[in-house]
Amino acid sequence: MVDVDVAHTCQLSRTTLERARQLLVEVFEDDLGEHDWEHALGGMHALAWEGDELVGHGSVVQRRLLHAGRAWRTGYVEGVGIRADRRGLGHGGAIMAALEAVVHGAYELGALGASDAGAAFYASRSWQLWQGPTSALTPSGIVRTPEEDDCTFVLPVTVALDLTGDITCDWRDGDLW
């Protein structure tokens, strides 16, 4: 049985945050850099526990996405991972249900960048693949991010989106999407 706790970064102990980071390092096979971890901080975390063992993590942070002439308040999902030996038991669904509740309660839309392995999972949860071009608002202006065109998903909450239109994310260090 899994318990999912939802808490803001500021409510989590350093020990819990370090356990979450170590979990993601293991899940992503040492492909979790400093910026990747930083992107998961400053918002709401969903932590899946089996007893006192942390077996899953995900977070939602606020970002701004530009689309159709507006900057939309967006709940951006980051750092979703389940320990390898606990996959397929519903933990990912429980984490996403908690994160989606945050998105529905606080944002105009949700967004995330999916791995190839995760794309079908998000699509099965009603996340929609963005079909138009993606870009980022950088210090040098708007720059196309074609490598993100086939892995950006959105979850409309209070907005109607043209999934074939342009979408631009705000600037941040590291991976932009």
GROMACS elastic network, one bead per residue, 0.5 to 0.9 nm:
[ bonds ]
;  ai    aj funct       b0    kb
    1    49     6  0.85070   500
    1    50     6  0.63351   500
    1    51     6  0.84054   500
    2    48     6  0.61799   500
    2    49     6  0.54928   500
    2    50     6  0.50176   500
    2    51     6  0.77643   500
    2    55     6  0.86673   500
    2    90     6  0.87215   500
    2    91     6  0.69510   500
    2    94     6  0.84015   500
    3    47     6  0.79982   500
    3    48     6  0.56122   500
    3    49     6  0.51538   500
    3    50     6  0.65103   500
    3    51     6  0.79829   500
    3    91     6  0.89707   500
    3    94     6  0.86379   500
    4    46     6  0.62195   500
    4    47     6  0.52999   500
    4    49     6  0.62377   500
    4    56     6  0.87907   500
    4    91     6  0.86225   500
    4    94     6  0.70490   500
    4    95     6  0.67427   500
    4    98     6  0.77162   500
    5    45     6  0.78603   500
    5    46     6  0.56073   500
    5    47     6  0.51760   500
    5    48     6  0.66392   500
    5    49     6  0.78945   500
    5    95     6  0.89409   500
    5    98     6  0.85286   500
    6    44     6  0.66196   500
    6    45     6  0.54674   500
    6    47     6  0.64508   500
    6    59     6  0.89849   500
    6    98     6  0.71573   500
    6    99     6  0.83304   500
    7    10     6  0.80462   500
    7    11     6  0.60373   500
    7    12     6  0.68846   500
    7    43     6  0.83347   500
    7    44     6  0.54574   500
    7    45     6  0.53907   500
    7    46     6  0.68294   500
    7    47     6  0.83408   500
    8    11     6  0.53073   500
    8    12     6  0.68868   500
    8    41     6  0.86512   500
    8    42     6  0.71217   500
    8    43     6  0.54724   500
    8    45     6  0.59627   500
    8    46     6  0.89662   500
    8    59     6  0.89662   500
    9    12     6  0.54807   500
    9    13     6  0.84868   500
    9    17     6  0.80122   500
    9    41     6  0.60918   500
    9    42     6  0.54634   500
    9    43     6  0.58586   500
    9    44     6  0.62857   500
    9    45     6  0.67313   500
   10    13     6  0.78920   500
   10    42     6  0.75122   500
   10    43     6  0.85233   500
   12    15     6  0.80591   500
   12    16     6  0.61199   500
   12    17     6  0.64386   500
   12    45     6  0.89176   500
   13    16     6  0.51889   500
   13    17     6  0.62767   500
   13    18     6  0.85614   500
   14    17     6  0.50902   500
   14    18     6  0.60370   500
   14    19     6  0.85361   500
   15    18     6  0.51017   500
   15    19     6  0.61424   500
   15    20     6  0.86203   500
   16    19     6  0.50110   500
   16    20     6  0.61642   500
   16    21     6  0.85928   500
   16    54     6  0.87065   500
   17    20     6  0.50328   500
   17    21     6  0.61574   500
   17    22     6  0.86166   500
   18    21     6  0.50082   500
   18    22     6  0.61037   500
   18    23     6  0.84951   500
   19    22     6  0.51179   500
   19    23     6  0.60995   500
   19    24     6  0.87073   500
   19    54     6  0.72888   500
   20    23     6  0.50586   500
   20    24     6  0.63424   500
   20    25     6  0.86998   500
   20    47     6  0.80036   500
   20    54     6  0.72965   500
   20    55     6  0.87950   500
   20    56     6  0.78475   500
   20    57     6  0.64683   500
   21    24     6  0.51744   500
   21    25     6  0.62198   500
   21    26     6  0.87265   500
   21    32     6  0.86280   500
   21    37     6  0.68951   500
   21    57     6  0.88952   500
   21    79     6  0.89116   500
   22    26     6  0.62904   500
   22    27     6  0.85971   500
   23    26     6  0.52009   500
   23    27     6  0.61326   500
   23    28     6  0.86071   500
   23    54     6  0.76698   500
   23    55     6  0.74490   500
   23    56     6  0.74430   500
   23    57     6  0.78989   500
   23    81     6  0.77329   500
   23    82     6  0.79473   500
   23    83     6  0.68494   500
   24    28     6  0.58542   500
   24    29     6  0.80847   500
   24    30     6  0.82694   500
   24    31     6  0.88885   500
   24    32     6  0.69578   500
   24    37     6  0.85182   500
   24    56     6  0.83975   500
   24    57     6  0.76681   500
   24    79     6  0.70211   500
   24    80     6  0.79089   500
   24    81     6  0.61021   500
   24    82     6  0.80248   500
   24    83     6  0.82067   500
   25    28     6  0.53383   500
   25    29     6  0.58244   500
   25    31     6  0.66701   500
   25    32     6  0.54734   500
   25    33     6  0.84812   500
   26    30     6  0.62149   500
   26    31     6  0.86712   500
   26    32     6  0.87553   500
   26    83     6  0.75613   500
   26    84     6  0.85418   500
   27    30     6  0.78696   500
   27    31     6  0.87700   500
   27    32     6  0.89085   500
   27    81     6  0.60697   500
   27    82     6  0.66729   500
   27    83     6  0.59678   500
   27    84     6  0.67102   500
   28    31     6  0.52817   500
   28    32     6  0.61999   500
   28    81     6  0.78753   500
   29    32     6  0.76777   500
   30    33     6  0.79608   500
   31    36     6  0.89896   500
   32    35     6  0.81073   500
   32    36     6  0.57990   500
   32    37     6  0.67926   500
   33    36     6  0.51418   500
   33    37     6  0.64548   500
   33    38     6  0.86531   500
   33   174     6  0.86391   500
   34    37     6  0.53453   500
   34    38     6  0.61509   500
   34    39     6  0.86763   500
   34   174     6  0.85179   500
   35    39     6  0.60467   500
   35    40     6  0.87999   500
   35   172     6  0.88784   500
   35   173     6  0.65781   500
   35   174     6  0.53398   500
   35   175     6  0.75526   500
   36    39     6  0.52221   500
   36    40     6  0.68438   500
   36    78     6  0.83530   500
   36    79     6  0.76684   500
   36   174     6  0.70612   500
   36   175     6  0.73476   500
   37    40     6  0.53257   500
   37    41     6  0.69365   500
   37    78     6  0.87126   500
   37    79     6  0.73223   500
   38    41     6  0.53516   500
   38    42     6  0.82822   500
   39    42     6  0.80121   500
   39    61     6  0.77632   500
   39    78     6  0.68043   500
   39    79     6  0.80223   500
   39   172     6  0.84319   500
   39   173     6  0.87975   500
   39   174     6  0.87023   500
   39   175     6  0.89467   500
   40    43     6  0.73734   500
   40    44     6  0.88277   500
   40    45     6  0.82162   500
   40    58     6  0.77943   500
   40    59     6  0.58527   500
   40    60     6  0.72086   500
   40    61     6  0.68398   500
   40    77     6  0.79458   500
   40    78     6  0.51772   500
   40    79     6  0.57009   500
   41    44     6  0.80053   500
   41    45     6  0.82216   500
   41    59     6  0.75581   500
   41    60     6  0.84288   500
   41    61     6  0.71067   500
   41    78     6  0.87130   500
   42    45     6  0.89707   500
   42    59     6  0.89555   500
   42    60     6  0.85017   500
   42    61     6  0.62732   500
   42    62     6  0.83025   500
   43    59     6  0.66397   500
   43    60     6  0.55516   500
   43    62     6  0.69376   500
   44    58     6  0.84971   500
   44    59     6  0.54044   500
   44    60     6  0.52921   500
   44    61     6  0.66383   500
   44    99     6  0.77970   500
   44   102     6  0.76630   500
   45    57     6  0.70593   500
   45    58     6  0.57237   500
   45    60     6  0.65532   500
   45    61     6  0.88434   500
   45    98     6  0.88380   500
   45    99     6  0.76514   500
   46    56     6  0.80592   500
   46    57     6  0.56976   500
   46    58     6  0.52667   500
   46    59     6  0.59435   500
   46    60     6  0.85543   500
   46    80     6  0.89945   500
   46    94     6  0.88208   500
   46    95     6  0.57042   500
   46    96     6  0.80842   500
   46    98     6  0.63842   500
   46    99     6  0.65683   500
   47    54     6  0.70196   500
   47    55     6  0.78085   500
   47    56     6  0.57954   500
   47    58     6  0.67723   500
   47    59     6  0.86014   500
   47    95     6  0.70227   500
   48    53     6  0.84567   500
   48    54     6  0.59478   500
   48    55     6  0.55812   500
   48    57     6  0.62058   500
   48    58     6  0.88566   500
   48    82     6  0.84318   500
   48    91     6  0.67795   500
   48    92     6  0.86046   500
   48    94     6  0.78559   500
   48    95     6  0.67156   500
   49    52     6  0.62674   500
   49    53     6  0.54760   500
   49    55     6  0.56574   500
   49    56     6  0.70710   500
   50    53     6  0.52253   500
   50    54     6  0.65621   500
   50    55     6  0.67624   500
   51    54     6  0.81236   500
   54    57     6  0.79487   500
   54    83     6  0.84093   500
   55    81     6  0.84034   500
   55    82     6  0.57837   500
   55    83     6  0.51960   500
   55    84     6  0.87100   500
   55    85     6  0.88200   500
   55    86     6  0.68460   500
   55    91     6  0.80658   500
   56    80     6  0.74366   500
   56    81     6  0.55524   500
   56    83     6  0.61217   500
   56    86     6  0.85040   500
   56    91     6  0.68972   500
   56    92     6  0.72890   500
   56    95     6  0.74562   500
   57    79     6  0.66915   500
   57    80     6  0.54294   500
   57    81     6  0.54961   500
   57    82     6  0.66636   500
   57    92     6  0.85081   500
   57    95     6  0.69864   500
   58    77     6  0.71113   500
   58    78     6  0.60451   500
   58    81     6  0.65458   500
   58    82     6  0.89284   500
   58    92     6  0.88197   500
   58    95     6  0.64997   500
   58    96     6  0.75310   500
   58    99     6  0.73830   500
   59    76     6  0.80835   500
   59    77     6  0.56337   500
   59    78     6  0.52314   500
   59    79     6  0.61567   500
   59    80     6  0.69437   500
   59    95     6  0.88492   500
   59    99     6  0.67145   500
   60    75     6  0.56089   500
   60    76     6  0.52217   500
   60    78     6  0.60909   500
   60    79     6  0.87297   500
   60    99     6  0.63926   500
   60   100     6  0.87129   500
   60   102     6  0.75209   500
   60   103     6  0.75140   500
   60   110     6  0.87342   500
   61    74     6  0.80761   500
   61    75     6  0.55787   500
   61    76     6  0.52257   500
   61    77     6  0.65868   500
   61    78     6  0.74289   500
   62    73     6  0.69293   500
   62    74     6  0.56438   500
   62    76     6  0.60002   500
   62    77     6  0.89410   500
   62   107     6  0.82296   500
   63    72     6  0.82166   500
   63    73     6  0.63264   500
   63    74     6  0.51770   500
   63    75     6  0.64099   500
   63    76     6  0.62805   500
   63   169     6  0.76795   500
   63   170     6  0.67447   500
   64    71     6  0.57177   500
   64    72     6  0.54070   500
   64    73     6  0.52084   500
   64    74     6  0.56105   500
   64    75     6  0.85713   500
   64    76     6  0.89331   500
   64   168     6  0.85449   500
   64   169     6  0.63316   500
   64   170     6  0.56902   500
   65    70     6  0.80544   500
   65    71     6  0.54871   500
   65    72     6  0.52559   500
   65    73     6  0.70039   500
   65    74     6  0.65555   500
   65   111     6  0.88562   500
   65   136     6  0.89311   500
   65   167     6  0.66919   500
   65   168     6  0.55165   500
   65   170     6  0.62401   500
   66    69     6  0.67857   500
   66    70     6  0.54985   500
   66    72     6  0.61746   500
   66   137     6  0.87975   500
   66   166     6  0.82095   500
   66   167     6  0.56565   500
   66   169     6  0.63323   500
   66   170     6  0.78554   500
   67    70     6  0.55263   500
   67    71     6  0.66096   500
   67    72     6  0.73411   500
   67   161     6  0.80006   500
   67   162     6  0.85007   500
   67   165     6  0.75243   500
   67   166     6  0.62474   500
   67   168     6  0.66905   500
   68    71     6  0.85251   500
   68   161     6  0.80812   500
   68   162     6  0.79911   500
   68   165     6  0.76235   500
   68   166     6  0.76241   500
   68   167     6  0.80659   500
   71    74     6  0.89022   500
   72   107     6  0.84288   500
   72   108     6  0.65221   500
   72   109     6  0.74307   500
   72   159     6  0.89060   500
   73   106     6  0.87247   500
   73   107     6  0.57003   500
   73   108     6  0.56305   500
   73   109     6  0.69748   500
   73   110     6  0.87176   500
   74   103     6  0.78263   500
   74   106     6  0.86631   500
   74   107     6  0.54486   500
   74   108     6  0.59661   500
   74   109     6  0.51151   500
   74   110     6  0.53869   500
   74   111     6  0.68265   500
   75    99     6  0.89242   500
   75   100     6  0.88706   500
   75   102     6  0.78662   500
   75   103     6  0.53692   500
   75   104     6  0.87540   500
   75   106     6  0.76748   500
   75   107     6  0.57221   500
   75   108     6  0.78202   500
   75   109     6  0.63540   500
   75   111     6  0.64055   500
   75   112     6  0.86127   500
   76   103     6  0.82430   500
   76   109     6  0.85683   500
   76   110     6  0.56773   500
   76   112     6  0.56069   500
   76   113     6  0.87575   500
   77    80     6  0.75275   500
   77    99     6  0.75666   500
   77   100     6  0.89543   500
   77   103     6  0.89055   500
   77   110     6  0.73356   500
   77   111     6  0.63257   500
   77   112     6  0.51395   500
   77   113     6  0.79327   500
   78   112     6  0.69904   500
   78   113     6  0.81435   500
   80    92     6  0.79059   500
   80    95     6  0.80846   500
   80    96     6  0.83462   500
   81    84     6  0.88084   500
   81    92     6  0.74586   500
   82    85     6  0.83117   500
   82    86     6  0.65929   500
   82    87     6  0.60844   500
   82    91     6  0.70737   500
   82    92     6  0.64974   500
   83    86     6  0.54333   500
   83    87     6  0.65577   500
   84    87     6  0.55838   500
   85    88     6  0.87553   500
   86    89     6  0.62672   500
   86    90     6  0.87070   500
   86    91     6  0.75158   500
   87    90     6  0.73436   500
   87    91     6  0.69915   500
   87    92     6  0.75123   500
   88    91     6  0.74207   500
   88    92     6  0.79965   500
   89    92     6  0.79686   500
   89    93     6  0.88128   500
   90    93     6  0.52017   500
   90    94     6  0.62286   500
   90    95     6  0.87259   500
   91    94     6  0.50225   500
   91    95     6  0.61808   500
   91    96     6  0.85590   500
   92    95     6  0.51420   500
   92    96     6  0.60914   500
   92    97     6  0.85085   500
   92   121     6  0.89134   500
   93    96     6  0.50741   500
   93    97     6  0.59850   500
   93    98     6  0.86176   500
   93   121     6  0.87077   500
   93   125     6  0.84638   500
   94    97     6  0.51341   500
   94    98     6  0.64011   500
   94    99     6  0.87597   500
   95    98     6  0.52563   500
   95    99     6  0.62955   500
   95   100     6  0.85966   500
   96   100     6  0.58231   500
   96   101     6  0.83839   500
   96   122     6  0.88526   500
   96   125     6  0.85696   500
   97   100     6  0.51010   500
   97   101     6  0.61833   500
   97   102     6  0.88035   500
   97   125     6  0.89671   500
   98   101     6  0.51949   500
   98   102     6  0.66245   500
   98   103     6  0.89273   500
   99   102     6  0.51095   500
   99   103     6  0.63342   500
   99   104     6  0.86949   500
  100   104     6  0.60074   500
  100   105     6  0.83839   500
  100   110     6  0.78999   500
  100   155     6  0.87246   500
  101   104     6  0.51153   500
  101   105     6  0.60044   500
  101   106     6  0.85508   500
  102   105     6  0.51082   500
  102   106     6  0.59942   500
  102   107     6  0.78293   500
  103   106     6  0.54750   500
  103   107     6  0.52438   500
  103   108     6  0.77324   500
  103   109     6  0.68131   500
  103   110     6  0.58731   500
  103   155     6  0.85566   500
  103   157     6  0.77692   500
  104   107     6  0.61006   500
  104   108     6  0.75864   500
  104   109     6  0.75727   500
  104   110     6  0.80611   500
  104   156     6  0.88187   500
  104   157     6  0.59791   500
  104   158     6  0.84874   500
  105   108     6  0.88774   500
  105   157     6  0.89262   500
  106   109     6  0.88900   500
  107   110     6  0.70152   500
  107   157     6  0.71694   500
  107   158     6  0.79906   500
  108   155     6  0.89708   500
  108   156     6  0.68560   500
  108   157     6  0.52489   500
  108   158     6  0.50431   500
  108   159     6  0.62597   500
  109   154     6  0.69279   500
  109   155     6  0.55178   500
  109   158     6  0.67339   500
  109   159     6  0.69659   500
  110   127     6  0.85202   500
  110   153     6  0.82247   500
  110   154     6  0.54194   500
  110   156     6  0.63704   500
  110   157     6  0.73498   500
  111   127     6  0.82680   500
  111   152     6  0.71486   500
  111   153     6  0.55085   500
  111   155     6  0.61208   500
  111   156     6  0.85926   500
  112   151     6  0.82535   500
  112   152     6  0.58690   500
  112   153     6  0.53870   500
  112   154     6  0.65885   500
  112   155     6  0.88425   500
  112   177     6  0.73898   500
  113   119     6  0.87963   500
  113   148     6  0.75191   500
  113   151     6  0.55355   500
  113   153     6  0.62765   500
  113   154     6  0.89900   500
  113   177     6  0.59569   500
  114   117     6  0.78085   500
  114   118     6  0.56297   500
  114   119     6  0.53931   500
  114   122     6  0.77709   500
  114   150     6  0.88599   500
  114   151     6  0.51545   500
  114   152     6  0.63140   500
  114   153     6  0.70794   500
  115   118     6  0.50823   500
  115   119     6  0.60903   500
  115   151     6  0.67828   500
  116   119     6  0.55018   500
  116   120     6  0.80781   500
  116   151     6  0.75051   500
  117   120     6  0.72354   500
  117   121     6  0.80384   500
  118   121     6  0.52670   500
  118   122     6  0.64273   500
  118   123     6  0.87441   500
  119   122     6  0.53822   500
  119   123     6  0.61982   500
  119   124     6  0.86550   500
  119   129     6  0.85225   500
  119   151     6  0.71546   500
  119   153     6  0.83764   500
  120   123     6  0.50238   500
  120   124     6  0.60862   500
  120   125     6  0.87684   500
  121   124     6  0.52067   500
  121   125     6  0.66788   500
  121   127     6  0.89762   500
  122   125     6  0.51319   500
  122   126     6  0.68203   500
  122   127     6  0.54537   500
  122   128     6  0.79804   500
  122   129     6  0.89888   500
  122   153     6  0.78227   500
  123   126     6  0.53222   500
  123   128     6  0.61073   500
  123   129     6  0.73650   500
  123   153     6  0.81531   500
  124   127     6  0.72366   500
  125   128     6  0.88909   500
  126   154     6  0.89374   500
  126   155     6  0.71520   500
  127   153     6  0.58917   500
  127   154     6  0.55251   500
  127   156     6  0.82444   500
  128   131     6  0.88465   500
  128   152     6  0.84122   500
  128   153     6  0.52009   500
  128   154     6  0.52455   500
  128   155     6  0.62757   500
  128   156     6  0.84905   500
  128   163     6  0.82000   500
  129   149     6  0.89441   500
  129   150     6  0.73459   500
  129   151     6  0.69671   500
  129   152     6  0.59819   500
  129   154     6  0.65189   500
  129   163     6  0.77350   500
  130   133     6  0.80316   500
  130   134     6  0.83374   500
  130   149     6  0.70992   500
  130   150     6  0.72535   500
  130   151     6  0.76307   500
  130   152     6  0.55661   500
  130   153     6  0.54680   500
  130   154     6  0.66501   500
  130   162     6  0.88735   500
  130   163     6  0.52506   500
  130   164     6  0.68646   500
  130   165     6  0.85575   500
  130   167     6  0.84881   500
  131   134     6  0.88690   500
  131   149     6  0.70150   500
  131   150     6  0.73234   500
  131   152     6  0.84975   500
  131   162     6  0.89099   500
  131   163     6  0.54190   500
  131   165     6  0.75493   500
  131   166     6  0.89066   500
  132   149     6  0.69867   500
  132   162     6  0.84286   500
  132   163     6  0.60441   500
  132   166     6  0.55308   500
  132   167     6  0.73116   500
  133   144     6  0.75407   500
  133   145     6  0.77718   500
  133   146     6  0.68420   500
  133   148     6  0.84415   500
  133   149     6  0.58271   500
  133   164     6  0.74764   500
  133   165     6  0.67828   500
  133   166     6  0.50843   500
  133   167     6  0.65235   500
  133   168     6  0.85603   500
  134   143     6  0.87984   500
  134   144     6  0.60944   500
  134   145     6  0.54679   500
  134   146     6  0.63160   500
  134   147     6  0.85483   500
  134   148     6  0.64596   500
  134   149     6  0.56254   500
  134   152     6  0.81594   500
  134   165     6  0.88308   500
  134   166     6  0.60338   500
  134   167     6  0.50949   500
  134   168     6  0.57686   500
  134   169     6  0.79251   500
  135   142     6  0.64435   500
  135   143     6  0.53812   500
  135   146     6  0.74966   500
  135   148     6  0.83890   500
  135   149     6  0.88218   500
  135   166     6  0.75820   500
  135   167     6  0.62453   500
  135   169     6  0.64424   500
  136   141     6  0.80934   500
  136   142     6  0.55227   500
  136   143     6  0.53654   500
  136   144     6  0.64016   500
  136   145     6  0.66928   500
  136   167     6  0.82589   500
  136   170     6  0.59910   500
  136   171     6  0.64466   500
  136   176     6  0.68335   500
  136   177     6  0.80947   500
  137   140     6  0.78467   500
  137   141     6  0.55717   500
  137   143     6  0.64708   500
  137   144     6  0.89720   500
  137   168     6  0.63981   500
  137   169     6  0.61063   500
  137   170     6  0.52333   500
  137   171     6  0.55146   500
  138   141     6  0.50046   500
  138   142     6  0.58372   500
  138   143     6  0.67515   500
  138   169     6  0.89689   500
  138   170     6  0.73414   500
  138   171     6  0.52918   500
  138   172     6  0.81281   500
  139   142     6  0.82975   500
  139   171     6  0.75719   500
  140   143     6  0.78888   500
  142   168     6  0.77032   500
  143   168     6  0.86787   500
  144   147     6  0.88588   500
  144   168     6  0.84255   500
  145   148     6  0.57189   500
  145   149     6  0.71136   500
  145   168     6  0.89420   500
  145   176     6  0.85828   500
  145   177     6  0.87057   500
  146   149     6  0.51616   500
  146   150     6  0.81970   500
  147   150     6  0.72478   500
  147   151     6  0.81960   500
  148   151     6  0.54336   500
  148   152     6  0.60860   500
  148   177     6  0.71580   500
  149   152     6  0.62859   500
  150   153     6  0.86547   500
  152   177     6  0.77602   500
  154   163     6  0.87472   500
  156   159     6  0.57619   500
  156   160     6  0.67616   500
  156   161     6  0.71440   500
  157   160     6  0.82951   500
  161   164     6  0.86226   500
  161   165     6  0.82457   500
  162   165     6  0.54016   500
  162   166     6  0.84184   500
  163   166     6  0.81015   500
  163   167     6  0.86887   500
  164   167     6  0.89967   500
  169   176     6  0.72699   500
  169   177     6  0.69682   500
  170   176     6  0.77428   500
  170   177     6  0.88287   500
  171   176     6  0.65189   500
  172   175     6  0.75405   500
  172   176     6  0.59475   500
  172   177     6  0.88613   500
  173   176     6  0.69193   500
  174   177     6  0.89405   500
